[in-house]
């Protein structure tokens, strides 16, 4: 096979890597969690709402991935210690694709997202509330890295992601099924918001030096790595300390128990953080990976618990 004949395949593989397609599974899982909570609460499954909601969520995720690589290119180039989970896809840094293509793909995905939002808010769940919920979520995703807000450098980036991903994604699934927002999905996602916030801190440690050089002021850059490590531990503990209160407020006990099942992994992460893995480059990849696993496994455990409640109800 000639070099020329390999180029189209290489470009396709680079596009796949740029989109970080494996992260899309998280959007599917969190959206499905919201839909399942709605069915548990008594809503009849609206398949059209679920499908169009997933189109909006997946397209907005891809938009975010492409936009982040484009707008963070300077920081990614300065990053000499990327991991599998941080430092961008490295596609633009390595020169495999033109940076402008990433922006064009981000804008194309934004258009698809807007079309899905219009379909949902006009035809499937008509109303301004539907439009506002989805528009806010997409806005947080776009302006995480895009100017003029660049939320990741404002001190609010981690919080904005904790709102956009583990809160608004399940809430979108729930709302599109029920047409309302209730206490149950809000109680359910609180531990996930804590775990998402902690996970973001974990993947910012390897990027800190490059981010600092590029003036990308994440929390790890702003408060320093030692303070960020303490914040990671506090937020991770909060996810479990709040469980009794959440049950008292109305969360089913089985959901809290599903969250608690993953506490051994959380304890391991706390131990790693306490012994200083946050400043040991050889351990950054593992710390980021298992922080992601804890978040996704907890969401999956919650989903399974709700499905069990539906099946036995």
C-alpha positions as a Markdown table, in Angstrom:
| # | Residue | x | y | z |
|---|---|---|---|---|
| 1 | Unk | 0.0 | 0.0 | 0.0 |
| 2 | Unk | 1.4 | 3.4 | -1.0 |
| 3 | Unk | 1.7 | 6.3 | 1.4 |
| 4 | Unk | -0.9 | 8.2 | -0.6 |
| 5 | Unk | -3.5 | 5.4 | -0.3 |
| 6 | Unk | -3.0 | 5.4 | 3.5 |
| 7 | Unk | -3.8 | 9.1 | 3.9 |
| 8 | Unk | -7.6 | 9.0 | 3.8 |
| 9 | Unk | -7.6 | 6.3 | 6.5 |
| 10 | Unk | -5.1 | 8.2 | 8.6 |
| 11 | Unk | -7.3 | 11.3 | 8.4 |
| 12 | Unk | -10.4 | 9.3 | 9.4 |
| 13 | Unk | -8.5 | 7.9 | 12.4 |
| 14 | Unk | -7.3 | 11.4 | 13.3 |
| 15 | Unk | -10.9 | 12.7 | 13.2 |
| 16 | Unk | -12.1 | 9.9 | 15.5 |
| 17 | Unk | -9.3 | 10.7 | 17.9 |
| 18 | Unk | -10.1 | 14.4 | 17.8 |
| 19 | Unk | -13.7 | 13.7 | 18.6 |
| 20 | Unk | -12.7 | 11.5 | 21.6 |
| 21 | Unk | -15.7 | 9.2 | 20.8 |
| 22 | Unk | -15.2 | 7.0 | 23.9 |
| 23 | Unk | -16.3 | 10.0 | 26.1 |
| 24 | Unk | -19.7 | 10.0 | 24.3 |
| 25 | Unk | -20.7 | 6.9 | 26.3 |
| 26 | Unk | -20.9 | 9.1 | 29.4 |
| 27 | Unk | -23.5 | 11.3 | 27.7 |
| 28 | Unk | -25.6 | 8.3 | 26.8 |
| 29 | Unk | -25.3 | 6.9 | 30.3 |
| 30 | Unk | -26.3 | 10.1 | 32.1 |
| 31 | Unk | -29.2 | 10.9 | 29.7 |
| 32 | Unk | -30.5 | 7.3 | 30.1 |
| 33 | Unk | -30.3 | 7.8 | 33.9 |
| 34 | Unk | -32.6 | 10.8 | 33.6 |
| 35 | Unk | -35.0 | 9.0 | 31.3 |
| 36 | Unk | -35.1 | 6.0 | 33.7 |
| 37 | Unk | -35.7 | 8.3 | 36.8 |
| 38 | Unk | -38.7 | 9.7 | 34.8 |
| 39 | Unk | -40.1 | 6.2 | 34.1 |
| 40 | Unk | -39.6 | 5.3 | 37.8 |
| 41 | Unk | -41.6 | 8.4 | 38.7 |
| 42 | Unk | -44.5 | 7.3 | 36.6 |
| 43 | Unk | -43.9 | 8.8 | 33.2 |
| 44 | Unk | -44.7 | 6.8 | 30.0 |
| 45 | Unk | -41.6 | 6.4 | 27.9 |
| 46 | Unk | -41.5 | 8.9 | 25.1 |
| 47 | Unk | -39.1 | 7.4 | 22.6 |
| 48 | Unk | -39.0 | 10.4 | 20.3 |
| 49 | Unk | -38.1 | 12.7 | 23.1 |
| 50 | Unk | -35.4 | 10.2 | 24.2 |
| 51 | Unk | -33.9 | 9.9 | 20.7 |
| 52 | Unk | -33.9 | 13.6 | 19.9 |
| 53 | Unk | -32.6 | 14.4 | 23.4 |
| 54 | Unk | -29.7 | 12.1 | 22.8 |
| 55 | Unk | -29.0 | 13.7 | 19.4 |
| 56 | Unk | -28.8 | 17.1 | 21.2 |
| 57 | Unk | -26.5 | 15.8 | 23.9 |
| 58 | Unk | -24.2 | 13.8 | 21.7 |
| 59 | Unk | -23.8 | 16.7 | 19.2 |
| 60 | Unk | -23.1 | 19.1 | 22.0 |
| 61 | Unk | -20.5 | 16.8 | 23.4 |
| 62 | Unk | -18.7 | 16.5 | 20.0 |
| 63 | Unk | -19.0 | 20.3 | 19.7 |
| 64 | Unk | -17.3 | 20.7 | 23.0 |
| 65 | Unk | -14.5 | 18.2 | 22.2 |
| 66 | Unk | -13.7 | 19.9 | 18.8 |
| 67 | Unk | -14.0 | 23.4 | 20.3 |
| 68 | Unk | -11.8 | 22.6 | 23.3 |
| 69 | Unk | -8.9 | 21.3 | 21.1 |
| 70 | Unk | -9.2 | 24.4 | 18.9 |
| 71 | Unk | -9.4 | 27.1 | 21.6 |
| 72 | Unk | -6.9 | 25.3 | 24.0 |
| 73 | Unk | -4.3 | 24.6 | 21.3 |
| 74 | Unk | -1.8 | 27.0 | 22.9 |
| 75 | Unk | -2.1 | 25.3 | 26.3 |
| 76 | Unk | -1.9 | 21.9 | 24.7 |
| 77 | Unk | 1.2 | 22.8 | 22.9 |
| 78 | Unk | 2.8 | 24.0 | 26.1 |
| 79 | Unk | 1.8 | 20.8 | 27.9 |
| 80 | Unk | 4.8 | 18.5 | 28.1 |
| 81 | Unk | 3.1 | 15.9 | 30.4 |
| 82 | Unk | -0.2 | 14.9 | 28.7 |
| 83 | Unk | -2.0 | 11.7 | 29.8 |
| 84 | Unk | -4.6 | 9.6 | 28.1 |
| 85 | Unk | -7.3 | 11.8 | 29.8 |
| 86 | Unk | -5.8 | 15.2 | 29.8 |
| 87 | Unk | -3.9 | 17.6 | 27.5 |
| 88 | Unk | -6.4 | 17.4 | 24.6 |
| 89 | Unk | -6.5 | 14.8 | 21.9 |
| 90 | Unk | -3.0 | 15.8 | 20.6 |
| 91 | Unk | -4.3 | 15.6 | 17.1 |
| 92 | Unk | -3.8 | 19.4 | 16.4 |
| 93 | Unk | -0.6 | 19.5 | 18.5 |
| 94 | Unk | 0.9 | 16.8 | 16.4 |
| 95 | Unk | -0.2 | 18.5 | 13.1 |
| 96 | Unk | -2.3 | 15.6 | 12.0 |
| 97 | Unk | -5.2 | 17.9 | 11.1 |
| 98 | Unk | -5.6 | 21.6 | 10.5 |
| 99 | Unk | -6.8 | 23.6 | 13.6 |
| 100 | Unk | -9.4 | 25.4 | 11.5 |
| 101 | Unk | -11.0 | 22.0 | 10.7 |
| 102 | Unk | -11.6 | 21.5 | 14.4 |
| 103 | Unk | -13.4 | 24.8 | 14.6 |
| 104 | Unk | -15.5 | 24.0 | 11.6 |
| 105 | Unk | -16.5 | 20.6 | 13.0 |
| 106 | Unk | -17.4 | 22.3 | 16.3 |
| 107 | Unk | -19.6 | 24.8 | 14.5 |
| 108 | Unk | -21.2 | 22.0 | 12.4 |
| 109 | Unk | -22.0 | 20.1 | 15.6 |
| 110 | Unk | -23.4 | 23.3 | 17.1 |
| 111 | Unk | -25.8 | 23.6 | 14.2 |
| 112 | Unk | -26.9 | 20.0 | 14.7 |
| 113 | Unk | -27.4 | 20.7 | 18.4 |
| 114 | Unk | -29.5 | 23.8 | 17.6 |
| 115 | Unk | -31.7 | 21.9 | 15.1 |
| 116 | Unk | -32.3 | 19.2 | 17.8 |
| 117 | Unk | -33.1 | 21.9 | 20.4 |
| 118 | Unk | -35.6 | 23.5 | 18.0 |
| 119 | Unk | -37.3 | 20.1 | 17.2 |
| 120 | Unk | -37.5 | 19.3 | 20.9 |
| 121 | Unk | -38.8 | 22.7 | 22.0 |
| 122 | Unk | -41.3 | 23.2 | 19.1 |
| 123 | Unk | -42.6 | 19.7 | 18.3 |
| 124 | Unk | -41.8 | 17.2 | 21.0 |
| 125 | Unk | -41.9 | 19.1 | 24.3 |
| 126 | Unk | -43.2 | 22.5 | 23.2 |
| 127 | Unk | -42.3 | 25.5 | 25.3 |
| 128 | Unk | -39.7 | 28.1 | 26.2 |
| 129 | Unk | -38.7 | 26.1 | 29.3 |
| 130 | Unk | -37.4 | 23.2 | 27.0 |
| 131 | Unk | -35.5 | 25.7 | 24.9 |
| 132 | Unk | -34.0 | 27.5 | 27.9 |
| 133 | Unk | -32.9 | 24.2 | 29.7 |
| 134 | Unk | -31.1 | 23.0 | 26.6 |
| 135 | Unk | -29.7 | 26.4 | 25.5 |
| 136 | Unk | -28.1 | 26.9 | 29.0 |
| 137 | Unk | -26.5 | 23.5 | 28.8 |
| 138 | Unk | -25.1 | 24.1 | 25.3 |
| 139 | Unk | -23.9 | 27.5 | 26.3 |
| 140 | Unk | -22.0 | 26.2 | 29.3 |
| 141 | Unk | -20.4 | 23.6 | 27.0 |
| 142 | Unk | -19.4 | 26.1 | 24.3 |
| 143 | Unk | -18.1 | 28.8 | 26.6 |
| 144 | Unk | -16.1 | 26.4 | 28.8 |
| 145 | Unk | -13.1 | 27.1 | 26.5 |
| 146 | Unk | -14.4 | 29.6 | 23.9 |
| 147 | Unk | -14.0 | 33.3 | 24.3 |
| 148 | Unk | -15.1 | 35.7 | 25.5 |
| 149 | Unk | -16.1 | 33.8 | 28.7 |
| 150 | Unk | -13.5 | 31.0 | 28.7 |
| 151 | Unk | -15.0 | 29.6 | 31.8 |
| 152 | Unk | -12.1 | 27.2 | 32.4 |
| 153 | Unk | -10.0 | 30.3 | 33.2 |
| 154 | Unk | -12.5 | 32.2 | 35.3 |
| 155 | Unk | -12.5 | 30.1 | 38.4 |
| 156 | Unk | -15.9 | 28.7 | 37.4 |
| 157 | Unk | -14.9 | 26.2 | 34.8 |
| 158 | Unk | -15.0 | 23.1 | 37.1 |
| 159 | Unk | -18.4 | 24.2 | 38.5 |
| 160 | Unk | -19.8 | 24.9 | 35.1 |
| 161 | Unk | -18.9 | 21.3 | 33.9 |
| 162 | Unk | -20.3 | 19.8 | 37.1 |
| 163 | Unk | -23.5 | 21.6 | 36.3 |
| 164 | Unk | -23.6 | 21.0 | 32.5 |
| 165 | Unk | -22.7 | 17.3 | 32.5 |
| 166 | Unk | -23.9 | 15.3 | 35.6 |
| 167 | Unk | -26.7 | 17.7 | 36.4 |
| 168 | Unk | -28.2 | 19.1 | 33.2 |
| 169 | Unk | -27.7 | 15.9 | 31.2 |
| 170 | Unk | -29.9 | 13.7 | 33.4 |
| 171 | Unk | -32.2 | 16.6 | 34.0 |
| 172 | Unk | -32.7 | 16.9 | 30.3 |
| 173 | Unk | -33.6 | 13.3 | 30.0 |
| 174 | Unk | -36.1 | 13.6 | 32.9 |
| 175 | Unk | -37.6 | 16.8 | 31.7 |
| 176 | Unk | -38.2 | 15.7 | 28.1 |
| 177 | Unk | -40.1 | 12.7 | 29.5 |
| 178 | Unk | -42.2 | 14.5 | 32.1 |
| 179 | Unk | -42.3 | 18.1 | 31.1 |
| 180 | Unk | -41.4 | 19.1 | 34.7 |
| 181 | Unk | -38.5 | 19.2 | 37.1 |
| 182 | Unk | -38.9 | 17.6 | 40.4 |
| 183 | Unk | -36.8 | 17.0 | 43.5 |
| 184 | Unk | -35.9 | 13.3 | 42.8 |
| 185 | Unk | -33.6 | 13.8 | 39.8 |
| 186 | Unk | -31.9 | 16.8 | 41.6 |
| 187 | Unk | -31.2 | 14.6 | 44.7 |
| 188 | Unk | -30.0 | 11.8 | 42.5 |
| 189 | Unk | -27.3 | 13.8 | 40.7 |
| 190 | Unk | -25.7 | 15.6 | 43.7 |
| 191 | Unk | -23.2 | 12.8 | 44.3 |
| 192 | Unk | -22.4 | 12.7 | 40.6 |
| 193 | Unk | -21.8 | 16.5 | 40.6 |
| 194 | Unk | -19.3 | 16.0 | 43.4 |
| 195 | Unk | -17.5 | 13.2 | 41.6 |
| 196 | Unk | -17.4 | 15.2 | 38.3 |
| 197 | Unk | -15.8 | 18.2 | 40.1 |
| 198 | Unk | -13.2 | 15.9 | 41.7 |
| 199 | Unk | -12.5 | 14.2 | 38.4 |
| 200 | Unk | -11.8 | 17.5 | 36.7 |
| 201 | Unk | -9.3 | 18.4 | 39.4 |
| 202 | Unk | -7.6 | 15.0 | 38.9 |
| 203 | Unk | -7.1 | 15.5 | 35.2 |
| 204 | Unk | -5.9 | 19.1 | 35.6 |
| 205 | Unk | -2.8 | 18.2 | 37.6 |
| 206 | Unk | -0.8 | 16.9 | 34.5 |
| 207 | Unk | -1.9 | 20.1 | 32.6 |
| 208 | Unk | -1.0 | 22.6 | 35.3 |
| 209 | Unk | 2.4 | 23.8 | 34.0 |
| 210 | Unk | 1.3 | 24.1 | 30.4 |
| 211 | Unk | -1.9 | 25.8 | 31.4 |
| 212 | Unk | 0.0 | 28.3 | 33.5 |
| 213 | Unk | 2.3 | 29.1 | 30.6 |
| 214 | Unk | -0.7 | 29.7 | 28.3 |
| 215 | Unk | -2.7 | 31.6 | 31.0 |
| 216 | Unk | -5.3 | 28.9 | 31.2 |
| 217 | Unk | -6.2 | 29.5 | 34.8 |
| 218 | Unk | -7.9 | 26.3 | 36.0 |
| 219 | Unk | -8.5 | 25.8 | 39.7 |
| 220 | Unk | -5.3 | 23.8 | 40.0 |
| 221 | Unk | -3.4 | 26.7 | 38.5 |
| 222 | Unk | -5.3 | 29.3 | 40.6 |
| 223 | Unk | -5.0 | 27.7 | 44.0 |
| 224 | Unk | -2.0 | 25.6 | 43.5 |
| 225 | Unk | -1.7 | 21.8 | 43.3 |
| 226 | Unk | -1.4 | 21.1 | 47.1 |
| 227 | Unk | -4.6 | 23.1 | 47.8 |
| 228 | Unk | -6.3 | 21.4 | 44.8 |
| 229 | Unk | -5.4 | 18.0 | 46.2 |
| 230 | Unk | -7.1 | 18.9 | 49.5 |
| 231 | Unk | -10.1 | 20.2 | 47.6 |
| 232 | Unk | -10.3 | 16.9 | 45.6 |
| 233 | Unk | -10.4 | 14.9 | 48.9 |
| 234 | Unk | -13.0 | 17.2 | 50.4 |
| 235 | Unk | -15.3 | 17.1 | 47.4 |
| 236 | Unk | -15.0 | 13.3 | 47.1 |
| 237 | Unk | -15.8 | 12.8 | 50.7 |
| 238 | Unk | -18.8 | 15.2 | 50.4 |
| 239 | Unk | -20.4 | 12.9 | 47.8 |
| 240 | Unk | -20.7 | 10.2 | 50.5 |
| 241 | Unk | -21.3 | 12.3 | 53.6 |
| 242 | Unk | -24.4 | 13.8 | 51.9 |
| 243 | Unk | -26.0 | 10.4 | 51.3 |
| 244 | Unk | -28.0 | 10.2 | 54.6 |
| 245 | Unk | -29.3 | 13.7 | 54.0 |
| 246 | Unk | -30.3 | 12.8 | 50.5 |
| 247 | Unk | -32.2 | 9.8 | 51.7 |
| 248 | Unk | -34.0 | 11.9 | 54.3 |
| 249 | Unk | -35.0 | 14.3 | 51.6 |
| 250 | Unk | -36.6 | 11.6 | 49.5 |
| 251 | Unk | -33.9 | 9.7 | 47.6 |
| 252 | Unk | -34.7 | 6.0 | 47.5 |
| 253 | Unk | -32.4 | 4.1 | 49.9 |
| 254 | Unk | -31.4 | 1.7 | 47.2 |
| 255 | Unk | -30.0 | 4.5 | 45.2 |
| 256 | Unk | -27.8 | 5.7 | 48.1 |
| 257 | Unk | -26.7 | 2.1 | 48.6 |
| 258 | Unk | -25.7 | 1.9 | 44.9 |
| 259 | Unk | -23.6 | 5.0 | 45.4 |
| 260 | Unk | -22.0 | 3.5 | 48.5 |
| 261 | Unk | -21.1 | 0.4 | 46.7 |
| 262 | Unk | -18.3 | 2.4 | 44.9 |
| 263 | Unk | -16.9 | 3.8 | 48.2 |
| 264 | Unk | -14.0 | 1.4 | 48.3 |
| 265 | Unk | -12.7 | 2.9 | 45.0 |
| 266 | Unk | -13.2 | 6.4 | 46.4 |
| 267 | Unk | -11.2 | 5.4 | 49.5 |
| 268 | Unk | -8.4 | 4.1 | 47.3 |
| 269 | Unk | -8.4 | 7.4 | 45.4 |
| 270 | Unk | -8.3 | 9.3 | 48.7 |
| 271 | Unk | -5.3 | 7.2 | 49.8 |
| 272 | Unk | -3.5 | 7.9 | 46.5 |
| 273 | Unk | -4.2 | 11.6 | 46.9 |
| 274 | Unk | -3.0 | 11.7 | 50.5 |
| 275 | Unk | 0.3 | 9.9 | 49.7 |
| 276 | Unk | 1.0 | 12.5 | 47.1 |
| 277 | Unk | 0.1 | 10.9 | 43.7 |
| 278 | Unk | -1.1 | 14.4 | 42.6 |
| 279 | Unk | 2.5 | 15.5 | 42.2 |
| 280 | Unk | 4.0 | 12.3 | 40.8 |
| 281 | Unk | 3.9 | 12.3 | 37.0 |
| 282 | Unk | 4.1 | 8.5 | 36.7 |
| 283 | Unk | 0.8 | 8.2 | 38.7 |
| 284 | Unk | -1.2 | 11.0 | 37.0 |
| 285 | Unk | -2.7 | 8.7 | 34.3 |
| 286 | Unk | -3.9 | 6.2 | 36.8 |
| 287 | Unk | -5.4 | 9.0 | 39.1 |
| 288 | Unk | -7.3 | 10.5 | 36.2 |
| 289 | Unk | -8.5 | 7.1 | 34.9 |
| 290 | Unk | -9.9 | 5.8 | 38.2 |
| 291 | Unk | -11.5 | 9.2 | 38.9 |
| 292 | Unk | -13.4 | 8.8 | 35.6 |
| 293 | Unk | -14.2 | 5.2 | 36.4 |
| 294 | Unk | -15.6 | 6.2 | 39.8 |
| 295 | Unk | -18.0 | 8.8 | 38.2 |
| 296 | Unk | -19.2 | 6.5 | 35.4 |
| 297 | Unk | -19.5 | 3.4 | 37.6 |
| 298 | Unk | -21.5 | 5.4 | 40.1 |
| 299 | Unk | -23.9 | 6.6 | 37.4 |
| 300 | Unk | -24.2 | 3.1 | 36.0 |
| 301 | Unk | -24.9 | 1.7 | 39.5 |
| 302 | Unk | -27.6 | 4.3 | 40.0 |
| 303 | Unk | -29.1 | 3.4 | 36.6 |
| 304 | Unk | -29.1 | -0.2 | 37.6 |
| 305 | Unk | -30.8 | 0.5 | 40.9 |
| 306 | Unk | -33.6 | 2.5 | 39.3 |
| 307 | Unk | -34.1 | -0.2 | 36.7 |
| 308 | Unk | -34.4 | -2.7 | 39.6 |
| 309 | Unk | -36.9 | -0.5 | 41.3 |
| 310 | Unk | -39.0 | -0.2 | 38.1 |
| 311 | Unk | -38.8 | -4.0 | 37.6 |
| 312 | Unk | -39.9 | -4.8 | 41.2 |
| 313 | Unk | -42.4 | -1.9 | 41.6 |
